[in-house]
């Protein structure tokens, strides 16, 4: 009997591999539930998310703004969803009045929201609806006969320039979804770290990606991935098979990105093996561009904050760090990151960690290490951020990832740097930028060009996001938001301590 089962499994695996490789995907018939969502572009310090019912006339502005390009349906019976909540926040003064590009994206999100609500049962979104017995029977039957259960609703891939409000729109959509649904909102970096961790756990299994996809879909069928970007060859090589399994399990993807699908992993190693994933992505998701040219992050009241420009500022950084630490004594510490690895903290106290730039960005560290760091610390003091160029391109990549992780965790940055955020990346250019630069003259030697200019498409594209985020992270609004989040955590911690004492 065991031999028969193994034979069936091998046939099933081969069948799926062939289908995924040659035929594409056959079409089927027809850090928590955030109660205190804060928009990155909110005018207030706190904006509680709640279900809001507004009269039908609130939708008129959106209908008018998108009549030329977007057709969408807002249910007259169900006056809830991201579009209605967006209008409520604008009327309450919590958000700036949106431009037509944001409104068009909201129309797409509202359309998806309405479809999901209407077809929630068919999509199996309710985590309590399926009995354990049915789940076991489905699992046993799937061992023998390959089954695909594609969702009857397509997902959504939103892309656009930096600071156009993609993350805010994603959060707005996610927070309106029912809490009993199998859903997850996570940063793409964090999602892939979780995937690799699960793969390590299932090492030795015939198809570990299938097992991992099964685990993920059991927990969350609606995946909201923020900042979808592929820079790692290991990620690129597994994405097609991973999402092939996920989609066949009924998963629905909602994602934001700075890049159009066809531009993902552009110029990457072995990109030809990544191209089938792009086709799958476009088949299973509607693609919508946010075309706004406005960078809302730079509309904040940017100030010097904790970002200091200049050299030899070690004493200043030490003084500011001590002010944040208070009476606590900073000592060397360790934090555990993924798969048992540990990261050494040179100095840490009271939720604040202090590093020299080389210790975080000139060593073989990655997103996993940075996520581990900010699970324990809410503030980073970073000394000596350099001007980036060809000579330190790898460090620039790590710094971009570090800023992304900090921004996702709403961490505070105290740093000294050799230039403003724009000046740090001035020498990083894309291929198209390099082609538009003035040709070499006698006063510009090749040696000088090579040492100062770094032509890198991926980094040149990512730098705009990093500049924008560094600008916002030093704004009054961002620092107030950080302080409010920290105060809430302290209140929760105090309540937990009181409960422990009473017990």
C-alpha positions in Angstrom: 0.0 0.0 0.0 2.9 2.4 0.9 4.4 1.8 -2.6 1.1 2.7 -4.3 0.7 5.9 -2.3 4.3 6.9 -3.1 3.7 6.2 -6.8 0.5 8.4 -6.7 2.4 11.2 -5.0 5.2 11.1 -7.6 2.6 11.2 -10.4 0.8 14.1 -8.7 4.1 16.0 -8.2 5.1 15.4 -11.8 1.7 16.4 -13.1 1.7 19.7 -11.2 5.3 20.5 -12.3 4.4 19.9 -15.9 1.3 22.0 -15.7 3.1 24.9 -14.0 6.0 24.8 -16.4 4.3 24.5 -19.7 0.6 25.1 -19.5 0.5 27.9 -17.0 -2.4 27.7 -14.6 -5.6 26.1 -15.7 -8.5 28.2 -15.0 -10.9 26.9 -12.4 -14.7 27.0 -13.1 -16.0 30.0 -13.2 1.1 42.0 13.3 -2.8 41.5 13.9 -6.1 43.0 13.3 -5.0 46.7 13.7 -7.6 48.6 15.7 -5.5 51.7 15.8 -4.5 52.2 12.2 -2.4 55.3 11.5 -2.1 56.6 8.0 1.4 57.7 6.9 -0.3 60.8 5.6 -2.7 61.3 8.5 -3.0 64.9 9.8 -3.9 63.7 13.3 -1.8 61.7 15.7 -4.4 58.9 16.0 -7.1 57.7 13.7 -9.1 54.8 14.9 -10.4 52.5 12.2 -14.1 51.7 12.6 -16.9 50.6 10.3 -18.6 53.7 8.9 -21.8 54.1 7.0 -22.3 57.1 4.8 -25.0 58.2 2.4 -24.7 57.3 -1.3 -23.8 60.9 -2.3 -20.4 60.5 -0.7 -19.4 58.3 -3.6 -20.1 60.9 -6.2 -16.6 62.4 -6.2 -15.0 59.1 -6.9 -17.5 58.2 -9.6 -16.7 61.5 -11.3 -12.9 61.3 -11.0 -12.7 57.8 -12.5 -15.5 57.9 -15.1 -13.0 58.1 -18.0 -10.7 55.3 -16.9 -12.2 53.1 -14.3 -15.5 51.3 -14.2 -16.5 50.1 -10.7 -19.5 49.3 -8.6 -20.2 50.5 -5.1 -23.0 48.5 -3.6 -25.9 50.7 -2.5 -26.9 48.1 0.0 -23.5 47.7 1.6 -22.2 51.1 2.4 -18.9 50.0 3.8 -15.4 49.3 2.6 -12.2 51.3 1.9 -13.8 53.9 -0.3 -16.4 54.8 2.3 -13.8 54.9 5.1 -11.5 57.1 2.9 -14.3 59.6 2.4 -15.1 59.6 6.1 -11.4 60.3 7.0 -11.2 63.2 4.5 -14.4 64.7 5.9 -13.1 64.3 9.4 -9.8 66.1 8.4 -7.7 63.0 9.1 -6.5 62.7 5.5 -5.6 65.2 2.9 -8.1 65.4 0.0 -7.1 62.7 -2.4 -6.1 63.2 -6.0 -7.8 61.4 -8.9 -5.1 58.7 -9.0 -5.7 57.7 -5.4 -9.4 57.7 -6.0 -9.1 55.4 -9.0 -7.1 53.0 -6.9 -9.7 53.1 -4.2 -12.3 52.3 -6.7 -10.4 49.2 -7.6 -10.0 48.3 -3.9 -13.7 48.9 -3.3 -14.6 46.7 -6.3 -12.4 43.9 -4.9 -13.9 44.4 -1.4 -17.5 44.1 -2.7 -16.6 40.9 -4.7 -14.9 39.4 -1.7 -17.9 40.1 0.6 -20.3 38.8 -2.0 -18.3 35.6 -2.6 -16.8 35.1 0.8 -18.3 31.6 1.1 -17.1 30.5 -2.3 -13.6 31.8 -1.5 -13.6 30.0 1.9 -12.5 33.1 3.7 -14.4 32.5 7.0 -11.9 30.7 9.2 -14.7 29.1 11.2 -16.9 28.0 8.4 -15.1 24.7 7.4 -15.3 21.8 9.9 -12.2 19.9 10.9 -13.7 16.7 9.4 -14.2 18.3 6.0 -10.6 19.7 6.2 -9.2 16.2 6.9 -11.2 14.6 4.2 -10.1 17.2 1.7 -6.5 16.7 2.7 -6.7 12.9 2.4 -8.5 13.1 -1.0 -5.9 15.5 -2.3 -3.1 13.0 -1.6 -4.4 10.8 -4.4 -5.9 13.0 -7.0 -4.5 16.5 -7.8 -7.1 19.1 -7.3 -7.1 22.8 -8.0 -9.4 25.2 -6.1 -8.7 28.6 -7.6 -10.5 31.5 -6.0 -13.5 32.9 -8.0 -12.2 36.4 -7.3 -9.0 37.8 -8.8 -6.6 39.7 -6.6 -5.1 43.2 -7.2 -1.6 44.4 -7.9 -1.2 48.1 -7.2 2.0 49.8 -8.3 3.2 53.4 -8.6 5.9 55.9 -7.6 7.2 56.5 -4.1 5.1 58.3 -1.6 1.8 58.0 -3.6 0.0 56.4 -0.7 0.1 52.7 -1.7 0.7 51.4 1.9 -2.0 53.7 3.2 -4.4 52.4 0.7 -3.4 48.8 1.5 -4.0 49.3 5.2 -7.3 51.1 4.5 -8.5 48.1 2.6 -7.2 45.5 5.0 -8.7 47.1 8.1 -12.2 47.1 6.6 -12.2 43.3 6.1 -14.1 41.2 8.6 -11.9 40.0 11.5 -13.1 36.4 11.1 -11.6 36.0 7.6 -8.4 34.1 6.9 -6.3 37.2 6.0 -2.8 38.5 6.6 -1.2 41.9 6.0 2.6 41.6 5.9 5.6 43.3 4.3 7.0 41.3 1.4 10.5 41.1 3.1 8.9 39.6 6.2 6.7 37.2 4.1 9.7 35.7 2.3 11.7 35.4 5.6 8.7 33.3 6.9 8.7 31.2 3.8 12.4 30.4 4.0 12.0 29.6 7.7 9.2 27.2 6.9 11.2 25.6 4.1 14.1 25.0 6.5 11.7 23.3 8.9 10.4 20.9 6.2 13.8 20.1 4.7 13.9 16.6 3.3 10.2 16.6 2.2 9.6 15.6 -1.4 8.1 19.1 -2.2 8.6 21.4 0.7 7.1 24.4 -1.2 3.8 22.5 -1.5 3.8 21.9 2.2 4.7 25.5 3.0 2.0 26.8 0.6 -0.5 24.5 2.3 0.4 25.9 5.7 0.2 29.5 4.6 -3.2 29.0 2.8 -4.6 27.2 5.9 -3.8 30.3 8.0 -4.5 33.0 5.4 -6.2 32.7 2.1 -6.2 36.5 1.5 -2.6 37.7 1.4 -1.9 41.4 1.5 1.8 41.9 0.7 3.2 45.4 0.9 6.2 46.6 -1.1 6.4 43.6 -3.5 10.0 43.7 -4.8 12.4 40.9 -5.9 16.1 41.5 -5.5 17.2 38.1 -4.2 17.9 35.3 -6.7 16.8 32.7 -4.1 13.4 34.4 -3.8 13.1 34.8 -7.6 13.7 31.1 -8.2 10.9 29.9 -5.8 8.2 32.5 -6.3 6.6 30.8 -9.4 6.2 27.4 -7.8 5.3 28.9 -4.4 2.5 31.0 -5.7 1.4 28.3 -8.1 0.7 26.1 -5.1 -0.9 29.1 -3.2 -3.2 30.0 -6.1 -4.3 26.4 -6.6 -5.2 26.3 -2.9 -7.5 29.3 -3.4 -5.2 32.1 -2.2 -6.0 35.7 -3.3 -3.1 38.2 -3.5 -3.4 41.9 -2.9 -0.1 43.6 -3.3 1.6 47.0 -3.6 4.8 47.7 -5.4 6.9 50.4 -6.9 7.3 48.4 -10.1 5.0 47.2 -12.8 4.8 43.4 -13.0 6.9 43.3 -16.2 9.7 45.3 -14.4 10.0 43.0 -11.4 13.5 41.5 -11.0 14.6 43.4 -14.1 18.2 42.5 -15.0 18.4 39.8 -12.2 20.3 36.6 -12.4 18.5 33.8 -14.2 15.5 36.1 -14.8 14.2 33.7 -17.5 13.2 31.3 -14.8 11.3 34.1 -13.1 9.3 35.2 -16.1 6.6 32.5 -15.7 5.8 34.0 -12.3 5.0 37.4 -13.9 2.6 35.7 -16.3 0.9 33.9 -13.4 0.7 37.2 -11.4 -1.0 39.0 -14.2 -3.4 36.1 -14.7 -4.5 35.9 -11.1 -4.4 39.7 -10.3 -5.9 42.8 -11.8 -3.0 45.2 -12.4 -3.6 48.9 -11.6 -1.2 51.8 -11.6 -1.3 54.8 -9.2 -0.2 57.5 -11.5 0.1 60.4 -9.1 3.2 62.5 -9.3 2.8 63.7 -5.7 5.1 62.4 -3.0 2.9 62.8 0.1 5.8 61.8 2.4 7.6 65.0 1.4 4.5 67.1 2.2 5.0 66.5 5.9 6.5 69.2 8.0 10.0 67.9 7.5 12.6 69.2 10.0 16.1 68.3 11.2 14.6 65.8 13.7 17.3 63.3 14.6 19.1 63.4 11.2 22.4 65.3 11.5 24.7 66.1 8.5 28.4 66.3 8.8 31.6 64.5 9.7 33.1 63.8 13.2 29.8 64.0 14.9 30.4 61.1 17.3 30.1 63.2 20.4 26.8 64.7 19.3 25.4 61.2 18.5 26.5 60.0 21.9 24.8 62.9 23.7 21.5 62.5 21.8 21.6 58.7 22.3 22.0 59.2 26.1 19.1 61.6 26.1 16.9 58.9 24.6 18.2 56.2 26.9 17.7 58.4 30.0 19.0 56.9 33.3 19.4 53.4 31.9 22.9 52.1 31.3 23.6 51.1 27.7 25.4 47.7 27.5 26.2 45.1 24.9 23.3 42.8 24.1 22.2 40.1 21.7 19.0 39.5 19.9 17.9 36.3 18.3 16.9 36.4 14.6 15.7 33.8 12.2 16.7 30.1 12.5 18.6 30.6 15.8 21.1 33.2 14.5 22.0 36.0 16.9 22.8 39.7 16.2 25.2 41.5 18.5 24.1 44.9 19.7 27.2 47.1 20.6 25.2 49.3 22.9 21.5 49.0 23.9 19.2 50.2 26.6 15.6 51.3 27.1 14.5 50.2 23.6 17.4 52.1 21.9 20.3 50.4 20.0 23.5 52.1 18.8 25.6 51.0 15.9 28.3 52.4 13.6 27.2 52.2 10.0 29.8 49.5 9.1 28.5 47.2 11.9 25.1 47.1 10.3 25.6 47.6 6.6 29.2 46.5 5.8 28.7 43.0 7.2 26.8 40.1 5.7 23.4 41.0 7.3 20.0 41.1 5.7 16.3 41.7 6.3 16.1 38.8 8.8 18.7 40.5 11.1 17.0 43.9 10.8 13.5 42.5 11.6 15.0 40.7 14.6 16.6 44.0 15.8 13.4 46.0 15.6 11.4 43.3 17.4 13.3 44.3 20.5 14.3 47.9 19.8 12.2 50.9 18.7 15.0 53.4 18.1 18.3 53.1 16.1 21.2 55.4 16.6 23.4 55.0 13.5 26.7 56.7 13.1 28.5 57.6 9.9 26.1 57.0 7.0 28.4 57.6 3.9 27.8 58.9 0.5 27.0 55.9 -1.7 28.7 55.0 -4.9 30.4 52.2 -6.8 32.8 51.4 -4.0 30.1 50.7 -1.4 27.2 49.5 -3.6 26.6 46.4 -1.4 26.4 48.6 1.7 23.9 50.8 -0.1 21.7 47.8 -0.8 21.7 46.9 2.9 21.0 50.4 4.0 17.9 50.5 1.6 16.7 47.2 3.3 17.4 48.6 6.7 15.3 51.7 6.1 12.5 49.6 4.6 12.4 47.4 7.8 12.5 50.5 10.0 9.7 52.2 8.2 7.6 49.0 8.3 8.1 48.8 12.0 7.6 52.6 12.5 11.0 52.8 14.2 12.8 56.0 15.0 16.1 56.8 13.4 18.9 58.9 15.1 21.8 59.2 12.7 24.8 61.2 11.5 25.4 61.2 7.8 27.8 62.7 5.3 24.9 64.3 3.3 21.2 64.8 3.1 19.1 61.8 2.0 19.2 63.1 -1.6 23.0 63.6 -1.5 23.6 60.1 -0.1 22.3 58.6 -3.3 23.3 61.2 -5.8 25.9 59.0 -7.4 23.6 56.0 -7.8 22.0 56.1 -11.3 19.9 53.8 -13.5 21.0 52.7 -16.9 18.6 55.2 -18.5 20.0 58.0 -16.3 23.5 57.1 -17.2 22.7 57.3 -20.9 21.3 60.8 -20.5 24.4 62.0 -18.7 26.8 64.3 -20.5 29.5 62.3 -22.4 33.0 62.1 -21.0 35.2 65.1 -21.5 39.0 65.6 -21.0 38.3 67.0 -17.5 36.5 63.8 -16.5 38.7 60.8 -16.4 37.5 57.2 -16.6 39.0 56.6 -13.1 37.0 59.4 -11.7 33.8 58.2 -13.3 34.3 54.6 -12.0 35.0 55.7 -8.4 32.0 58.1 -8.2 29.2 56.8 -10.4 27.4 53.6 -9.7 25.1 52.4 -12.6 22.7 50.0 -11.0 19.1 49.6 -12.2 17.6 48.0 -9.1 19.4 50.3 -6.6 18.8 53.4 -8.8 15.1 52.6 -8.7 15.0 51.8 -5.0 16.9 55.0 -3.9 13.8 57.2 -4.5 11.8 55.2 -2.0 14.6 55.4 0.5 15.1 59.2 0.1 11.3 59.6 0.5 11.1 57.5 3.6 14.1 59.1 5.3 12.5 62.5 4.7 9.2 61.4 6.3 11.0 59.6 9.2 12.4 63.0 10.2 9.1 64.8 10.1 7.1 66.0 13.1 4.1 63.8 12.0 6.2 60.6 11.9 7.9 61.3 15.2 4.6 62.0 16.9 3.2 58.8 15.5 6.2 56.9 16.8 5.7 58.4 20.3 2.0 57.6 20.3 2.7 53.9 19.4 5.4 53.7 22.1 3.1 55.2 24.7 0.4 52.6 23.8 2.9 49.8 24.1 3.9 51.0 27.6 0.3 51.2 28.7 -0.3 47.6 27.5 2.9 46.5 29.3 1.9 48.1 32.5 -1.5 46.5 32.4 0.1 43.1 31.8 2.4 43.6 34.7 -0.6 44.5 37.0 -2.5 41.4 35.9 0.5 39.3 36.7 0.8 40.8 40.2 -2.9 40.4 40.8 -2.7 36.7 39.7 
